[in-house]
């Protein structure tokens, strides 16, 4: 079992075997989750950088193209139906 101490500044040293096991290096950002009787440290994950082509390409549409005006009318109709 690995142990550590809380410093006067509220800092905790994560034992080296755990840092190595989780591939946590200097500067690793961690999320702290409070469980009442303890805390969980989880690595903060960074979203992969994407561009519009990567995102939009997953939204294939095979129907007839419609105009912005048609889209706005459909939205107004939907809002009207929801709040009547």
For each residue, the residues with C-beta under 8 A, 3 or more apart:
1:
2: 15 17 18
3: 15
4: 12 13 14 15
5: 12 13
6: 10 11 12
7: 10 11 12
8:
9:
10: 6 7
11: 6 7
12: 4 5 6 7
13: 4 5
14: 4 18 19 24 41
15: 2 3 4 18 19
16: 19 20
17: 2 20 21
18: 2 14 15 21 22 24
19: 14 15 16 22 24 25
20: 16 17 23
21: 17 18
22: 18 19 43
23: 20
24: 14 18 19 28 30 43
25: 19 28
26:
27:
28: 24 25 43
29: 43 44
30: 24 41 42 43 44
31: 41 42 43 44
32: 39 40 41
33: 39 40 41 42
34: 39
35: 38 39 40
36:
37:
38: 35
39: 32 33 34 35
40: 32 33 35
41: 14 30 31 32 33
42: 30 31 33
43: 22 24 28 29 30 31
44: 29 30 31
45:
46:
47: 50
48:
49:
50: 47 54 55
51: 54 55
52: 55 56
53: 56 57
54: 50 51 57 58
55: 50 51 52 58 59
56: 52 53 59
57: 53 54 60
58: 54 55
59: 55 56
60: 57
61:
62:
63:
64:
65:
66: 70 71
67: 70 71
68: 71 72
69: 72 73
70: 66 67 73 74
71: 66 67 68 74 75
72: 68 69 75 76
73: 69 70 76 77
74: 70 71 77 78
75: 71 72 78 79
76: 72 73 79 80
77: 73 74 80 81
78: 74 75 81 82
79: 75 76 82 83
80: 76 77 83 84
81: 77 78 84
82: 78 79
83: 79 80
84: 80 81
